[in-house]
Amino acid sequence: MSHEEHKSKAPKSVNCAVVTMSDSRTPENDDSGKLIIKLLEKNNHKLINYSVIKDNKKLINEKINQLTKNKKIKAIITNGGTGIAKKDVTIEAIKPLFEKELTAFSYLFAKLSYNAIGSAAVLSRATAGIANKKVIFCLPGSPEAVGLAMNKLILPEIGHIVKHLGD
């Protein structure tokens, strides 16, 4: 079976959670979170949970761990806290939950980012992985980075990834 045939059998709609990590954003001014939700819904995916939480390693870990236990959710997309500032702890909070890391996501996102913004792309630690049969994408907090990751990587593959994870 070709990869096109295989991918064509993937779910067309995926139940998702979106989590924004920020000390300054609220649901009202969370442009990146709103963009993720808009793009998911435009592509027929369903939002099951949305939240904005503080840049706190313990809170982030607890929230993502809780979402991985929700049987309705198949994908979790986070934004914020992937940089190199002291307060950027998203990766440290979430990566320990990964059973498998999708290393190509980090590489491809870095390449796309480099093409878009040049050498500043080295400051992002965006990553993705699998935890409890859920795919988790950790994106930077800028709307430009979110749009890039969603349109070029996540939306084209989210159903395919979920198909591989099974029920």
C-alpha positions as CSV (number, residue, x, y, z in Angstrom):
1,M,0.0,0.0,0.0
2,S,1.4,3.4,-0.9
3,H,1.7,6.1,1.7
4,E,-1.0,8.0,0.0
5,E,-3.4,5.1,0.2
6,H,-2.4,4.5,3.8
7,K,-2.9,8.2,4.7
8,S,-6.3,8.2,2.9
9,K,-7.6,5.8,5.6
10,A,-6.8,8.2,8.4
11,P,-9.5,10.0,10.4
12,K,-10.7,13.2,8.8
13,S,-11.7,14.7,12.1
14,V,-9.6,14.5,15.3
15,N,-10.6,15.5,18.8
16,C,-8.1,18.0,20.1
17,A,-7.1,20.0,23.2
18,V,-5.3,23.3,23.0
19,V,-3.2,24.7,25.8
20,T,-1.5,28.0,25.9
21,M,1.4,28.6,28.4
22,S,1.8,32.2,29.4
23,D,2.0,34.5,32.3
24,S,0.5,37.4,30.3
25,R,-2.1,35.9,28.0
26,T,-5.8,35.3,28.8
27,P,-8.4,33.5,26.7
28,E,-9.4,37.0,25.4
29,N,-5.9,38.0,24.1
30,D,-4.5,34.6,23.2
31,D,-4.0,35.1,19.5
32,S,-1.9,31.9,19.0
33,G,-4.4,29.7,20.9
34,K,-7.3,31.3,18.9
35,L,-5.4,30.7,15.6
36,I,-4.8,27.0,16.5
37,I,-8.5,26.6,17.3
38,K,-9.6,28.4,14.1
39,L,-7.3,26.3,11.9
40,L,-8.5,23.1,13.6
41,E,-12.1,23.9,13.2
42,K,-11.6,25.1,9.6
43,N,-10.1,21.6,8.9
44,N,-13.1,19.8,10.5
45,H,-11.3,18.8,13.7
46,K,-13.0,19.2,17.1
47,L,-12.0,21.2,20.1
48,I,-12.6,19.2,23.3
49,N,-10.6,21.3,25.7
50,Y,-9.0,24.8,25.7
51,S,-7.1,26.4,28.5
52,V,-4.5,29.1,29.3
53,I,-2.1,28.3,32.1
54,K,0.8,30.0,33.7
55,D,4.5,29.2,32.8
56,N,4.9,26.8,35.7
57,K,6.5,23.4,35.2
58,K,4.3,21.6,37.7
59,L,1.1,23.1,36.5
60,I,2.0,22.4,32.8
61,N,2.9,18.8,33.6
62,E,-0.3,18.2,35.6
63,K,-2.5,19.7,32.9
64,I,-1.0,17.7,30.0
65,N,-1.0,14.5,32.1
66,Q,-4.7,15.1,32.9
67,L,-5.4,15.7,29.2
68,T,-3.6,12.5,28.1
69,K,-6.0,10.6,30.4
70,N,-9.1,12.0,28.7
71,K,-10.3,9.2,26.3
72,K,-12.1,11.7,24.0
73,I,-8.9,13.6,23.2
74,K,-6.5,12.3,20.5
75,A,-4.2,15.3,20.0
76,I,-2.9,18.0,22.3
77,I,-1.4,21.2,20.8
78,T,0.4,23.6,23.1
79,N,1.9,27.0,22.4
80,G,4.3,29.1,24.4
81,G,7.2,28.3,26.7
82,T,9.4,26.6,24.1
83,G,12.1,29.3,24.0
84,I,15.3,29.7,26.0
85,A,14.3,32.2,28.7
86,K,14.3,31.1,32.3
87,K,10.5,31.1,32.4
88,D,10.3,28.8,29.3
89,V,9.6,25.4,30.9
90,T,7.1,23.8,28.6
91,I,9.5,21.3,27.1
92,E,10.9,20.4,30.5
93,A,7.3,19.8,31.8
94,I,6.0,17.8,28.8
95,K,8.9,15.9,27.4
96,P,9.2,13.5,30.4
97,L,5.6,12.4,29.6
98,F,6.6,11.3,26.1
99,E,6.8,7.5,25.5
100,K,8.1,8.3,22.0
101,E,9.4,11.5,20.6
102,L,8.6,12.6,17.0
103,T,12.1,13.8,16.3
104,A,11.4,14.7,12.6
105,F,8.8,17.2,13.8
106,S,11.5,19.3,15.6
107,Y,13.8,19.0,12.6
108,L,11.2,19.9,10.0
109,F,9.8,22.8,12.1
110,A,13.4,24.2,12.6
111,K,14.0,24.0,8.8
112,L,10.7,25.7,8.0
113,S,11.4,28.3,10.7
114,Y,14.9,29.0,9.3
115,N,13.4,29.5,5.9
116,A,10.9,32.0,7.3
117,I,13.0,33.9,9.9
118,G,16.6,32.9,9.4
119,S,19.0,32.1,12.2
120,A,16.7,33.2,15.0
121,A,15.1,29.7,14.5
122,V,17.8,28.3,16.7
123,L,16.0,29.8,19.7
124,S,12.9,27.5,19.4
125,R,12.8,24.1,21.1
126,A,9.5,23.1,19.5
127,T,8.9,19.3,19.7
128,A,6.3,16.6,19.5
129,G,5.8,13.2,21.0
130,I,3.4,10.5,22.0
131,A,2.0,10.0,25.5
132,N,-0.8,7.6,26.4
133,K,-1.9,7.1,22.7
134,K,-2.1,10.9,22.3
135,V,0.0,13.0,20.0
136,I,1.4,16.2,21.7
137,F,2.7,19.1,19.7
138,C,4.6,21.8,21.6
139,L,4.8,25.0,19.5
140,P,6.3,28.5,20.2
141,G,3.9,31.2,21.3
142,S,4.1,33.5,18.2
143,P,1.1,33.4,15.8
144,E,3.6,33.2,12.9
145,A,5.2,30.1,14.3
146,V,1.9,28.5,15.1
147,G,0.6,29.2,11.6
148,L,3.7,27.7,10.1
149,A,3.6,24.5,12.2
150,M,-0.2,24.0,11.8
151,N,-0.3,24.6,8.1
152,K,2.9,22.8,7.0
153,L,3.2,19.9,9.5
154,I,0.3,19.4,11.9
155,L,-2.8,19.7,9.8
156,P,-1.4,17.6,6.9
157,E,-0.5,14.7,9.3
158,I,-2.7,14.8,12.5
159,G,-5.2,12.2,11.2
160,H,-2.4,10.0,9.9
161,I,-0.6,10.1,13.3
162,V,-3.8,9.4,15.2
163,K,-4.5,6.4,12.9
164,H,-1.1,4.9,13.8
165,L,-1.9,5.4,17.5
166,G,-5.1,3.3,17.3
167,D,-7.7,3.2,20.0
